[in-house]
Structures are given as structure tokens and as C-alpha cells.
Amino acid sequence: MRTVAERRSQRTDPDWPAIYEIRVEGHLGHAMTGWFEGLSVALEDDGDTLLTGAVVDQAALHGLLKRVRDLGVPLVSVNRLEVRPTPRRTEEGD
């Protein structure tokens, strides 16, 4: 069994970006989406807005959540996506 410290160091490895999906209630207008530069913004059919992108650390994540709060938009969910490494090519025949 791995310790919390071992799991944390594995998740914060700079070679493994932390990709998050932040779902908020309602469609954000163009002016509001500017607050989330660097994230992709998708207006979902169910009326929610999905913000997706790399977040460098927990402080940056808390900053994004603070922006959601400051906009007065209800937060629906925050999900960290599993990022799997891209298989490296080997020499032909391997």
C-alpha cells in the first residue's frame, strides 16, 4: 500500500500535467470566459459550461475556483482527469 506522500508526489510530477474539468451552472457569456484564459470553454447542451485545461498546482486550482465564486456562478463539479502517458516509439521491429 502506498502512503499519501507517495501518491501525492506521483500526482505532482511535472511530467504529468493535472487536467481539470470545472462545471458551472449556466452558459458563461463572452466577457466571463475571459476570466478563464488558458482553459477551453464548452457550452454544454444541458445549459452548463465546462471549463477544461491544465492546472499547474493546487494554488492555481483554488484561484480558478475563486473566480467562479467571484462571478457568482453556481459550481456544479470539479473533476481531475487521469492523464496517461503517450507510448514512446521504439525502434522498428520492437
ROKE-71179 format. One record per residue: residue in three letters; z, y, x of N, C-alpha, C in turn. Coordinates in steps of 0.2 Angstrom, whole numbers, padded with zeros to 4 digits, always signed. Atoms other than C-alpha are relative to their C-alpha. Example, Ala and Ser with C-alpha at 12.3 -4.5 7.8 and 13.67 -1.06 7.14 Angstrom:
ala+0000-0006+0004+0039-0022+0062+0000+0006+0004;ser-0001-0006-0004+0036-0005+0068+0003+0005-0004;
END
This chain:
met+0000-0006+0004+0000+0000+0000+0000+0006+0004;arg+0001-0006-0004-0005+0017+0007+0005+0005-0003;thr-0005-0005+0002+0008+0031+0007-0004+0006-0003;val+0003-0006+0002+0005+0048-0001-0004+0004+0005;ala+0003-0003-0005+0002+0056+0015-0007-0003+0003;glu+0007+0003-0002-0012+0044+0020-0005+0001-0005;arg+0005-0001+0005-0020+0046+0003-0003+0007+0000;arg+0001-0007-0001-0019+0065+0005-0005+0002+0006;ser+0005-0001-0006-0027+0065+0022-0007-0002-0001;gln+0007+0003+0001-0041+0054+0017-0004+0005-0005;arg+0003-0004+0005-0045+0066+0002-0001+0007+0003;thr+0001-0007-0003-0044+0082+0013-0004+0000+0006;asp+0004+0000-0005-0055+0076+0026-0006+0004-0001;pro+0005-0005+0001-0068+0090+0029-0007-0003-0001;asp+0006+0003+0001-0082+0077+0029-0001-0002-0007;trp+0000+0002+0007-0078+0073+0011+0001+0006-0004;pro-0001-0006+0004-0080+0089+0000+0003-0002-0006;ala-0003+0001+0006-0069+0090-0015-0005+0003-0005;ile+0005-0003+0005-0081+0092-0030+0004+0000-0007;tyr-0004-0001+0006-0073+0098-0046-0004+0001-0006;glu+0003-0002+0006-0078+0099-0064+0005+0004-0004;ile-0005-0004+0004-0069+0113-0074-0004+0001-0007;arg+0002-0001+0007-0072+0113-0093+0004+0005-0003;val-0004-0005+0004-0068+0128-0103-0003+0000-0007;glu+0003-0001+0007-0070+0131-0122-0004+0006+0000;gly+0004-0005+0001-0084+0141-0127-0006+0001+0005;his+0005-0002-0005-0100+0147-0119+0002+0007+0004;leu-0001-0007-0004-0097+0160-0105-0006+0004+0000;gly+0006-0005-0001-0108+0175-0105-0002+0001+0007;his+0002-0001-0007-0118+0180-0090+0005+0004+0004;ala-0004-0004-0004-0106+0193-0084+0006-0004+0002;met-0005+0004-0001-0092+0180-0085-0001-0005+0005;thr+0001+0005-0005-0101+0167-0075-0001+0003+0007;gly+0000-0003-0007-0102+0179-0060+0006-0001+0003;trp-0006+0001-0003-0084+0176-0058+0001-0007+0004;phe+0000+0007-0003-0088+0158-0053-0006-0001+0005;glu+0006+0001-0005-0101+0161-0039+0001-0006+0004;gly+0000+0006-0005-0105+0146-0029+0001-0007-0004;leu+0000+0006+0004-0102+0134-0044-0006+0000-0005;ser+0005+0000+0005-0115+0128-0056+0003+0000-0007;val-0003-0001+0007-0113+0133-0074-0005-0003-0005;ala+0004+0004+0005-0119+0122-0088+0003+0002-0007;leu-0002-0001+0007-0118+0127-0106-0001-0006-0004;glu+0001+0007+0003-0115+0111-0115-0002+0001-0007;asp+0001+0000+0007-0121+0106-0132+0006+0001-0005;asp-0006+0000+0005-0104+0104-0139+0004+0007+0000;gly-0003-0007+0000-0100+0123-0136+0004+0002+0006;asp-0004-0001-0005-0091+0121-0120-0004+0002+0006;thr+0003-0001-0006-0095+0127-0102+0003-0004+0005;leu-0002+0004-0006-0095+0116-0087-0001+0003+0006;leu+0001-0003-0007-0092+0123-0070+0001-0006+0005;thr+0000+0005-0005-0096+0111-0056-0001+0002+0007;gly+0002-0002-0007-0095+0113-0037+0005-0002+0005;ala-0004+0002-0005-0087+0110-0021+0006+0006+0001;val-0006-0004+0000-0069+0117-0019+0003-0001+0007;val-0002+0001-0007-0063+0119-0001+0007-0002+0001;asp-0007+0002+0000-0044+0117-0004+0003+0001-0007;gln-0004-0001+0006-0030+0117-0017+0001+0008-0002;ala-0001-0007+0002-0028+0136-0015-0006+0003-0003;ala+0006-0002+0003-0046+0139-0019-0001-0003-0008;leu+0000+0003+0007-0044+0127-0035+0004+0005-0004;his-0005-0004+0004-0029+0137-0040-0003+0007-0002;gly+0003-0006+0001-0039+0153-0038-0005+0000-0006;leu+0005+0001+0005-0053+0147-0049+0004-0001-0007;leu-0004+0000+0006-0040+0142-0062+0003+0006-0003;lys-0002-0007+0001-0033+0159-0061-0005+0004-0003;arg+0006-0003+0003-0050+0166-0065-0001-0002-0007;val+0001+0003+0007-0051+0155-0081+0005+0004-0004;arg-0005-0003+0004-0034+0162-0086-0001+0007-0001;asp+0001-0007+0000-0038+0180-0082-0006+0002-0005;leu+0005-0001+0005-0054+0178-0093+0003-0001-0007;gly-0003+0002+0006-0043+0172-0107-0004-0006-0004;val+0004+0005+0003-0054+0157-0110+0004-0007+0001;pro-0004+0006+0000-0045+0141-0115-0003-0006+0005;leu+0002+0006-0005-0046+0127-0101+0001-0006-0004;val+0000+0007+0003-0051+0110-0108+0002-0005+0005;ser-0002+0005-0005-0050+0100-0092-0002+0002+0007;val+0002-0001-0007-0051+0099-0073+0000-0007+0002;asn+0001+0007-0003-0058+0083-0065-0003+0001+0007;arg+0002+0001-0007-0060+0079-0047-0005-0006+0000;leu+0005+0005-0001-0076+0069-0044+0000-0004+0006;glu+0000+0005-0006-0077+0054-0032-0006+0002+0003;val+0006-0001-0004-0089+0058-0018-0001-0006+0004;arg+0001+0006-0004-0096+0043-0010-0005+0002+0006;pro+0004-0002-0005-0104+0045+0007-0007-0003-0001;thr+0007+0003+0000-0123+0043+0009-0001-0005+0005;pro+0001+0005-0006-0128+0027+0018-0004+0003+0005;arg+0004-0002-0006-0134+0031+0035-0005-0005+0002;arg+0005+0005-0002-0150+0024+0040+0001-0003+0007;thr+0000+0004-0006-0151+0011+0053-0007-0001+0003;glu+0007+0002-0003-0165+0006+0065-0003-0005-0005;glu+0004+0005+0004-0179-0003+0056+0002-0007+0002;gly-0002+0007-0001-0175-0021+0054+0007-0002-0001;asp-0007+0001+0001-0156-0019+0052+0001-0001-0007;
END
